[in-house]
Amino acid sequence: MINEILFVHHSHTDIGYTHPQPVVMELHRRFIDEALDIAERTADYPDDAKFRWTCEVTGGTMDWWVHAGNADRDRFLAAVKRGQIEVAGMGWHMTPLMDHSMVLDVLKPLKFFRELGIPVRSAMNTDVNGLPWGVVDALLDHGITGISMAINEHYGHALKPWPRAFNWQAPGGRSITAYNGFIYGVTSDRSLQIPTNMEEARARVPRWARKWEATGYPHPFLMMQITNVRYHDNGSPQAALPDFIRNFNEGNASTGGIKLRLGTISEFFDRVRQQPAETMQTLRGDWTDWWNFGAGSTAHETAQAMRGQRDLDAATGLDAWHPSEAPRRRAMLHDVARKGLALYAEHTWGADRSITQPYSPETRTQQLLKLATVAEGASVARMLRRDGLERLGIEAGGDEPTLLVYNPHGFAVKQSVRLPYLPPMTDAPDPKRGFGLEDLVPTGPSSHRIQRQDVVTSDLPEHGAYYTAPIEIPSLSYITIPAAKAAVMPNGKLSARDGVLSNGRLVVTFDAAGGLTSLKLDGTEYAGGATEHLKFGVPVLERVASGIRTDMFGQPDLESPDWHLAWHRDWQAERFDGKLVGSSEAVERGNARIVQSFELPNGDKVDVLYRLVGDEPVLHVEATVKKQPLVEPHAIYLPMPTALAAGWDAHYETGGAVAKLDDEQLPYASRHYITAQRFIRIGDAKSEVTVACPDAPLWQVGGYTFGRFGDPDGRVTRERPSLVAWLTNNYWSTNFQADQGGQTKYRFTVVPAPRRELGASAQAALSYAQPLATHAYAERGPVRSTAASLLTLDLGTALLTRLEADGNGVAITVLNPGDVEVQAKVGAGSFKPGKASRTPLSGGAGEALPVTGGAVAFTIAPRAWTRIALS
């Protein structure tokens, strides 16, 4: 029987939405100032009514601390000691756009607060409808023992049962206490009239308690997050709450004895863990987010964000080659890149009126500020990566123009590389462009030359590129080649003729009306037959049939907590296949390609390029969307049906984990679409198709499934073994962008193969999602090295998710996506390990591992994510 309601008071942190982003940051500084005043004023109140405030995210709290004076800092620390202020552990409210490294990076501020004596023990990810599965391991290893999700069911869905605390089990078996709770704010003031109407509250509180008891809620207390009664997002502290709760409790005999209390999030979790074990269900799986389809409303920037994260990971790894060199400026630049990329992956995209008033100056201001975060973060990350490659060039040496090729992965890669067909590479002619414009010039002022390479290669046209013969490089290694010897790969068996693309192993046959009809590797068919609006490579325009956005998701009943009832699961869609308006075929400089150009009924255009490189057994696909800035609700897809047999399954990469679709998703996590990081795999007992998707995270699996979910767990009907890349959409009714326009390129690499271990499939895809890195340089003195390895790695089918400097040593973070223990070994390269330990993902002290002859052997448990530090 519920006899107490515990209110956790905070301001919901939207970076934007209600006000422009810089204003939001200043407001949250003021909110903490106000919270300190109220806390001090109520310090001698009855314990249940004392004002308590939870700083919802460390990003905003750190910002306040930086701007606060010492006197206010002391007040803050005193309030923490009195139990009236708590800091929650997430950096911001994050989406599944986080890669493995960002999952860890958003927890970095915890160390700062703990060194101040602030015991950060719990985390909140408010509003958002899910978190990547690897977050469980990351939180636990950072000393966080509870995570609260106050689910906003607008275009979303809470888990079932709801509300509930449960043990959320990580892929490797550890568990964190999680709370699947009510949306912050609205349920408190709308449903309970707290703190606005005492008479109504006295009547409603017992009814509310009985309502949830009837659903089987097992605990004698109920937790509700409460924000500002007037402004649920970015709202100030409610000074009226302490007196309201004190007065309510003084007369609580008339409410059936139910008591109200202002508490903290950690107090709630501590009390939950004291409850009988049988009241806490253990659930295992990915808490797949419902909201992130909005990232398709700014598809160009989403692709840039994913690329920026990979560049930052590479830059961090390249810094590990010289761990004792840590210039302050480079550390600062890493922070700039991390913050910019994290603020793009944060859940707020724009103004509250972004859809209803897409041309409002408020909409435009917040849109520009949001998109600037990724432009800055990705640009700085790219620069840091290029600096790291140049540092290897300095180490290798060489006065003549030289090409350095680097493998950032934990496994060997054999791959052709795409290079500018410009001097001094191979026999490329001088373009004689004039106007003082440089192309790929590896000489002259280094600070300019180094960074110019990324400008040149960022949008290299087909006629300005070539492919080398395959280059094989061990893990975490580089080689150097004289630039003149980085020759064009002979075309060999490559052909693109009469609608057939082939390299002798892979044969792709195209339909004269558009799309491909066959994809055979060594004679085995992998492409599925065409059905309505599911033809491999034919772009599809989807619209809400009525043209009315609310026919997909209506207006929620704000008096009810069940906002998911506003979903129209039978919403009527109309779909149109792109009309083929042109095609071309070409074989040149190591690659063969066929391009098909399509027009959609709304005026959007899509070019789909198919490419074979040498004898690689993979098909590269590039879809270039030339988009009109249309506000009507619509989406564009690129379907990829397969020829797999019944009983097929699918896996996708998410932050800190690889999850099996349906089987490894929490009940009522999003199944109708998913967000994948770098790859998605679909397979049957004999065959598989893995798709590297470095630019396109949104997927529907088994057909067009968006909004088509059902009980008891959010399941969808998957009619056939197909992957549907969701390129763009503007289906949200708030927050996200309504009218994206311009050109966006989406790259895919389709990897057909016989069925194999999941880790092997992942490694094959990742080598294309993040290909070998290249760097041209000269004037670096005598040649000192033509090849080097940082370490020698034998990780089996495990994935290297992070390489970083660790003091004067290095650390690797490794994920085992499979169900079998992996035996791994790390040996000496240019870095020679003397000591080794298995540490938490947060770093620090760990379990010592024996080092023999400069090598350390260790195991990676099934599905585990682990970190090995070497010194």
N, C-alpha and C positions, 0 to 999 in steps of 0.2 A: 504494500500500500504506500503510495507516495504521500509523505508527510512534510516535504520540504522542497522548495524550488530555489536553486542556486543560480544567481545571475552573475555572469562574467561580463563586466562592463568594459567597452573599448570603443574606439572609433574605427569604422571599417576603412581601410586604406586603399583607395583607388588612386592610382597615379594618373589623374585626369578625371574625366567623366563629369564631375560637378563643377569644376573650375579648371582653368589651364594648369598644366603640370607644375610650373614654378610656384604658383599660388598655393596649390595643394601642399607642397613641401613646407611652405611658411606656415600654413594653417596648422599642420600637425605639430610644428614647434610650439605654436600657441596653445594647442590642446594639452600638451604635456605641462606647460606652465600653469594652465587652469587646473589640471588634475592635481598638481602639487598643492595649490591653494585650497582646494576642496578637501584633500586628504588631511591637511594640517588642521583645517577647521573642524573636522569630524573625528579627530584622533581619539577623543574621549567618549564617543558615542558607544552604545551597546555594540558588542562585537559583530552581530549580524548586520547592523546598519552602518558600520564604518564604511566610508567611501574607499573602494578598492578599484584600481585601474590597471588594465592590462595593455601594455604597449604591444600592439598586434604583430609588428614586424621589426626586425633589427635594422633594416635599411633606414626607416624613418627615425628610429630611436638613436641610431648612430648620428644621423644628421642633426638631431636636436642637441646631442652631447657636444658635437663639434662647435655649434653656435652658442652654447650656453656658457655663462660665466661660472667661476669656481663656486660662488655662493649657491647658485641653483644646482650645480652638480652635487654639492654636499646635501642639499635638501632632497634631491632624488635618491641618493644612497641611503639617507635616513629613512625615507618612505619605504624603500625596499626592505630595510631591516625591520621596520614595523609591520611588514606584510601588507602594505597598502598599495604598493606598485609592484607589478611583475612584468618582466620582459619575455615575450614569446620568441621562439627560435628561428622561424623562417625569415629569410632576407626580405622577400616580398611575397605576394600571393602569386604562385607560379603556375604556368601551363605546362603541358607535356612537350613543348618545344625545347625544354631543357635536355641537353645531351648528358652523357655520363659525367663529364667534368663539371658542368654547371650545377648538377645535383649536389656536388660537394662544395663548389665555390659559394653558393648562396648561404652556406652554413659557416663560412669563415669568420664572420663577426662574433661568433660565440666565444672564441678565445679572448677577444678584447673585453667583453662584458664580464666574463668569469675572472679575468685578472683584476677587475675592479671590485670583485667580491659579490657580483650579482649572479645568483644561482639559476641560470637559464636551464629549465628542466623539461619544458613542454613547448609545443609548437602549434600554430594555427595556420590553416590555409583556407581562408574564409571566402565565401561566394562561389569559388571554383567548384566544379563537380567531379574532381578526381585528382590523383597524383600518380606519377610513374611508380611502378612497383619497386624499383631499386631505392626509392626514398626511405623505405623501411630500414634497410641496412645502413644507409647513410645517417639517418637520424640516430639510430642506436649507437653507432660508432662515434657520434658526436655528443653522446651523453644525454640525448633527448629520449624520454621514456613515454611520452604521450603526444598524440597528434589529433587535433580537433578540426573537423570539416563542417562548417556551418553552410549547408548546401542551399544554394539559390536555384530553385527548380524552373526558373524562367529559361525556356529552351533546354531544360535539363531534367535530371531525375536523381533523387537520393537513392542510396542503397536500400535494400529491404533485408530485414525489418528495420523500421525507422520510427522514432529515434532509438539508437542503441549504442552502447559501448561494446566493443568486441576486441578480441586479440587478432590483429592483422599480421598474418604470417608472411615473412619474406620468402623469396624463392628457395633460399638455403635452409629454412626451417625456424629461424629466430622470429620472435613476435614483439610487436609494440602495441601498447594500449591505444586504441583509436576510438573516436566518437563520431558517429554518423548523425549529425544534429540538425536542428531547425535552422532556417535562415535567420541570421542576426537581425535584430531590430523589429521587423514587421510582426512577427508572432508575439513579441512581448507587448508592444503598444496596441496593435490591432486586436489581437485575440484576448489579451488580459487587461488592456487599458491601464497599463503601468508605464509611467507614473502620472497619469493624467486624470483618472476618475476613481476615487477610493471606493465609492459605492459599487460601481460596476466591477472593479477588481475583486472586491470581497465576494461577489456572486460568481464571477467567472473563474477564479483560481481553482476552487474545488471541482467545477465541471471539467476544467482542463485536465486536472489530475486524473479524474475518473475516466476521461476519454482515453488516455494513454495506458492506464491500468488495464482497460478492456482489450487493448491490443497485445497484452502480455508483457508490457514493460516491467522488468524484474526488480528494480532498485527502489528503495524508499525515498530517494531524492531524484530530482530531474534538473538537468543543467540547461540553461538557455543563455545564449549570448545576446547582449542588449547594447544597442548603440544609442543614437540620439533620436528621441521620439519624433522630431520634425524632419531631420535629415539623416537617413539611415547610412548614407555614404559620406565619408569625410565630414562627420559631424562632431561637434564639441562635446565634452563631458556633460552629463546631466546633473546639475547641482541639486535638483529636486529629489534625486533617487534616495539618498540616505534618510531624509526626513519621511519620505513616503513609506519606505520599508519599516522604519521605526514605528510609525503610526499604525501601519497595517498589522505588524506583529503584536502591538499592544492590545489590539482588539481581535486577535486571531481566533478567539474562541468561537466567534460567529462564522468562521470560515471552515469549521470542522477541524480546527487545530493545525491546518497547514501553515508552515512558517516560510517566510521569504528570507533570503540571505544574499548579501553582496560578497562574492568570493573571487578567487582567482582560478585560472585554468588548471594550475598544478594541484590546488586543493581538491578540485573535482577529481582529477585522475588518481590522486592518493586515496580518496574515499572509494572510488570504483575498485581499485585493486584490493581493498579490504573486504569486498563483498564475496560471498561464496563462489567458488570456482565454477560451479554449474550455471551461474547466471551470466557467464561470459562466454559467448560462442567464439570459436576460432574459425576465421575465414582466411582462405589462401587465394591470392590472385592479384592481378593488376586492377587498380582503381581507375579504370580508363575514363578519361574526362569526356563530358558531353559538350562542353562549350567551345572547344578549340577549333571547330569548323569555321569560326569567325576569322581564323588566321588566313583563310583563303580569300578574304576580302582585300588583303594587301599582299597578294601572292608574290610580287617582285621582292618586297622587303622580307617576307618570310623565307624565301630562297636565300636572300643575302644573309639573314640571321643564321641559317643553318651552315652556310659556307663560312661565316665569321667564326662560329663556334669551332669548326674543324681547323681553321687557321690558327685560332688561339691555342687549341690543343697542340698543334704542331709547333707553335712558337714556344710553348711551355716545355715541350719535349726537347727542342733544339737547345734551350737554355741549359738543359741537364748535361750537355756535352762539356760545359764549362761551369760546374756548380760553384766554384769559388769566386767566380766573377758575377757580382750582383749589383750593378750600378743602380743608384737610387732612382735615376730617371726612368730606367727600363721597368723597374718595379712599379713606378707611378703609371707608366703607360699600360702595363698589364691591368692595373686597377681600372683605368679609363675604359679599356676594352671590355673587361668583365662587367663593369656597371652598365655600359651601354647595351651590351647584348642581353644582360639579365632584365633590363627595363623594357626591352622589346618582348621578351618571353613572359614578362609580368602580364597579368590578366586584363588590364585596362587598355583598350585600343583608342578610345576617343570620347567625344562628348555624349551626354545623355540624349541629345537631339540629332545624332549623326545620321540617322535614317529618316526621321520625320522631317528634318530640316537640313538636308545634305549641303545646302549652299549657305548656311548660316555662318557668320564670321566666327562664332564660337566653335562650330564644327571644324572650320578650316584651321583655326589656330591650334586646336588640340591635335588635329591630324598631322600638321607639320611638325609639332613638337614630338609626337610619338615616333614618327618615321625618322626623325633626326637621331633618335637613340641608336638605331641599328646602323644608320649610315656612319655615325662616328665610331661605334664599337667595332664594326666589321672592318672599317678602313684601318683603324689602329692595329687590330689583330693581324691583318694582312701585312702591314708594315713590319710588325714584330717577327712574323714568320720569315719574311724576306731578309731581315737583319740576321736571323739565325742561320739561314742558308749562306749568306755572305760570310758569316764568321767561320763556317766550315771551309769556304773557299780560301779565306786567309790562312787557315790551318793547313790546307792542302798545298797552297802555293801554285805559282805558275804565272809567267809574264805574258805568254801568248794567250789569245782567246780560248777559253776553256769552258766546257759544259760539266756542271756537277749535277748528279742525279742522286736523290735521297729517298730512302724507304723509311717512312715513319711507323710502320706496322711491326707487330710482334711475330711476324712470319715472313718468309722469303716471298718476294714478288718477282715474277717474270712478265714483262709488259712492254709494249711499244709506248713511246712517249710522243706527245704532240708538241711540235715546236714551231716557232715563227719561221717562215721561209724568207729569212732576211739575213744579210751579212751580220756576223761572220760564220753563220751556220752553214755547213756543207758547201754546196756550190751555188747558194742563193744569190740572185742578181741584186745589185744596188737599186732600190726603187727610185732614187733621185727625186725625193718629194719636194725639196726646197722649203722655203719659208722658215728655215731654222728648226724644223721639226725633227726630233730624233726618233729613230726606231730602236732596234735592239743593238745598242752600242755598248760593248763591255769595257770601254776605256773612258778616260776622262774623269771629271770630278765624281768621286765615289758616292757621296751622299745623294747626288741626283741620280746617278746611273743605277744604283742599287734598286731604288723604288720605281724607276721608270719601267722596269720589266713587267711589273704587275699591270701597269696601265696598258702596255702593248698587248699583253696576252689576255686581258680580261674579256675582250670581244673580238678575238682574232677571226677574220673572215675565212671562208673555205679556201679561197685562192691564195691566202697568205699563210697557209699552214702546211706542214708535212708530218709524216710519221716515220720514226726510226725503226730499224730492226729491233726485235725484242731484247730488252736489257734485263738481266737477272741480278737482283741485289738481295743479299741476306737481310734479316730483320735489323732495324736500327743501324743502318749502314749507308755509306755513300760511296760512289765511284766518280772519277773524273775522266773525261774524254776530251782530246783536242777538238775544239769546235768544228774545225774543217773536216774531222773524221766522223762527226755525227751524221752519217749519211742517210739519205732517203731510202726507205725500205723498198726493194723491188716489188712490183705489183703481183708477181707470181701467179697464183691461181685465182686471184680476185677477178670478179666479173660483175657487171651490172648491165643486163641486156634483156630486152623484151619482157620486162616485168619480173625478172628473176635476179636475185642478189645471191652471190655464192663465193665461198673461199675454198671450196673443195670438201670441207667438213660440214659447214653450216649452209643450208640452202633455204632461202626465203623466197616464197612465191607470192606475187601481188595480184590483186583484182584490178582490172581495168577501170572499175567503178570506184576504187578506193579501198584502202586497207590491205592487209595481207591475208592469204588463204591457207598458207602452210609455213611452218617453221620446223625444219627437220635438222637434227644434229646426228650425224653418222647414221642416217636413215630412219631415226625415230621421230615421230611426229609429236610436237609439243603445243602447237596452236590449236585452239578449239574452233569448231565450226561457228559460223555467224548465226545469230538469232536477232530478233528485233532490237535494235539499238545496242547490240553487243557484238560488234565486229572489230576484230583486232586492229587498232590503230586509226579507226574512223572517229574523229571527235564528235561528241554529242552535246547539244544544247538542251538544257532542261529548264522549264519554266513552271511556275505555279499556274495551273490552267486558267484560273479566274483572273490572274494578275494581282490578286489581293494577298498581301503578305500574311495577314492573320488567318487565312484559310489553312495555313500550315501549323501555326501555333497562335491560339487566340489570346484574349485578355484574361490573365489569371484572376481568380476570385481572391482578392486581397484579404478577405475575412477568413479564408481557409488556408491551412498550411500546405494543402496538396496542390501546388501550382502545376505539377506535371499533368493534371487533368486537362490543362489547356492544350495539350498536344492533340492534333487531329491526325491520328495514325493512318487514316484512309485519305489523306490529302491527295488531291488530283494533280498529277504532273502531266505535262505534255513534253515530249522529247522529239528532237529532230537530229537526224544524222547530217554531218557536214556534207556539202556537195563538192565533189572533186572538180576543181577548175584548172588544174595544171599539174604536170609532173616532169621530173628530169632524172637522168641517170648519168653517173660519172664514175670513172676510175682514174685516180691520180695520186701520186706521191704516197703510196702505201695504204690507201683506203679506197673502198668502193661504196657508193651510196646511191640511194634512190630517195627522192623528195616528192612528197605528194602535198598539194596545196588545196585547202578546203575553205569554203565560205559557209557561214552559219546564217540562219534567217534574220538574226538581229544585227547583221553587219559585221560581226566579229570574224576574223580570219585566223586560220591555224595552218601552219606549215609543219608537216611531220617528216622528219629526216630519219632514215634508217641507214646505219653504217656498219660495215665489216672492216676490221683492221687486221691486215695480214691473215694469219691462220688462227686467230683467236676464236675459241668456240663460244662467243657471246655476240649478242646483237645490241648495238648501241642505238638508242632512240632519243631523238630530241624533238620536243613539241614546242614550237614558238607561237605564242598566242598574241595576236595584234588586236587589242581590245578597245571597244568603244566605251566611253564613260556613261554607262546606263544605270539608272537607279531602280528599274523594275526588278523584282526578285527573279534571279536566274542563276544557273551554274553551268560550268563546262567540264566535261569528263573526257578521259582517254581510256577506253576499255581494252583489256587484255585477257580475253577468254583463253582457257587452256584445254588440252586434250586429256586431262587427268581422269582417272576412273573414280567410281563411287568410293566413299570412305575417305575422301581427301581431307586434309587439315591445313592449317595456316599458322605461321609464327610471325611475329613482328618485334623489332627492336624498340625498346623504350628506355628511358633514363635508368641506368643501373641494372637492366635486366633484359631478357628476351622472353616474351610471353606467348603461350599457345592460345590462339583465338578461341573464345567460348570456354574451353576447359579451364583456362587459367585467368578468368576474369571474375571479379566479385559480383554477387547477385545484384543486378541492375546497374552495374558499370556499363559504359557505352559499348554496345555490340553493333549498333546500326552503322557506325563508322569508327575508325580508329586513327590514331596519330602514330606514324612510324618514324623512327629517327633516320637510319641510313639504309635499311633494307626491310623487305617483307618477303616471306617464302610461302609458297603453296605447293603441296605435294601429295601423292598417293603412295601406295606400298612400293612401287617400282620407280617412279619418276618424280621430278620436282622442277619447279621454275622459281628461281630466286631473282628478285628485282632490286638492284641498287637504285635508291631514289634520293640522291643528295639534295634535290631542290623541291621535292613534292612530298610533304609528310602525310597528306590526308588520303585515306583509302576507304572504299566500300568493297566488301568481299562477298562474292556469291551473287552479285546483281546490284540493282539500285535499291538500297536498303535504308536510306536515310528517313527517319521517322517511322519506320515499319517494324516496331518492336512490340513485344507482348509479354504476358506473364508466363511463368512465375518469376523470371529472372532477367527480363529485358531481351530475351532471345529473338532472333530474326530467322526468317526462312531464307536459306542460301540455296537458290535454285540450281546453280551450276558452278563448276570450278573456275571462277573468273575473278580477276583483280581489276578494280575500276579506280584508276587514279583520278582523284577529285582535284582538278586544277584550280578552279576559281569558283567563288559563290559570293552572294551578298544576301543570304537568307536571314541573318539576324535582324531584329527589329530595333536595336539600340546598340550603342557602344562602337560597333565595327563600321568599316567604311562602306558607303552605299555605292560609290560610283568610280571604282578603280578603272583607269584607262591606261593605254600605252602598250608596250611590248614586254613580255616576260617569257623566258626560256626555261623549260623543264627538261632535265636530262635523266634518262633511265638507262640502265644496262641490264638486259634480260639474259639471265644465266641459266640455260636449260642443262639438266644433268640427270643421271641416274640418282635415285634416292641415296643420301649419305647422312652422316652425322650432322646435327644442326650447326655445330661449330665450324665444320668444314664448309658448309653452305655459306655461313656468315663471312668467313674469311675470303671466299671467292668474291662475294659481293662487295665487301669493304675495300678490296684492292681497286675497285672502280669508283666507289663512292668517294674515296680519297686516294687518287692515283699517285704514282711516283712524282715527287716534286723535282723541278728542274731550276737551275740557276746558271746564268752565264757571267763569267768574270774574266779579268785579265789584270796585268800589272801588280801581281802579288808576290813577286820575287821568285827565287828558285823553287822548282817543284820539290815538295817535301813528302807528298803522299799522293797516290792515285786511287787509294781505297782505304777505308777504315770502318770499323764497327765499334759502337759505344760499348755494347755487351753482346755476347752470343746467347741467344734465347732459344730454348726448346720448350714451347708452351703447349705442344700438342694441338688440340682443337679449342683451347682457351683463347680469349680475346684480350689484347692489351688495350685497356681503356684510358690509361694515363701514364705518361712518363714525366717526371719532374725532378728538379734539384731538391735535395733534402739536406740542408746544412751544407757540409762539404762533400756530401755523397749524393746518391740518386735514389729514387724510389719508383717502382712500377706498381700500377694497380691493374689487376687481372680479373676477368669475369669468365667463369665457366658456364656457358649456356646449356650444357648437356646434363643428362641424368646419371652420368658415370664419372667417378673421381678421375681427375687428370694428374698425371705425374709430370712435373715441370722441373726445368733446370735452367739456371742462369750462370753463365761463365764469363770469364774476363774478355774484354776487348780493350779499347783504349782506357776504359775505366776498369780497374782491377779490385774487385771486392775483397776486403779483409774481414769485415764483419757483416752479419745479416740478421734481420729480425722480421717477423710478421707483426705488423702494427695494425691498429684500427684504421679505418678509412680516413680518419681525421689526422693521422700521423701520431707522433709521440712515441713513448716507450711501448715495447711489445715483446713477443716471445722470441728469444734468441734462436737462431738457426745455425747449424754448423756450416762452416766454410772450409772446403777441402781443395787445395790447389787452385784457389781463386774462383771456385764454383760452389754454388749452393743449390741443393735439391729440395723441393717442397711439393706438397700435394695441394690441389685445389678441389675442395669438396664439390659434390654435385650442386649446380646452380649457385655456387658461392661467388661472392665478390670480395676480393682480398687484396691487401697491400703488402709489398715486400720492400723494406728499406735496406740499402746497401751503403756501406761506408768503408 
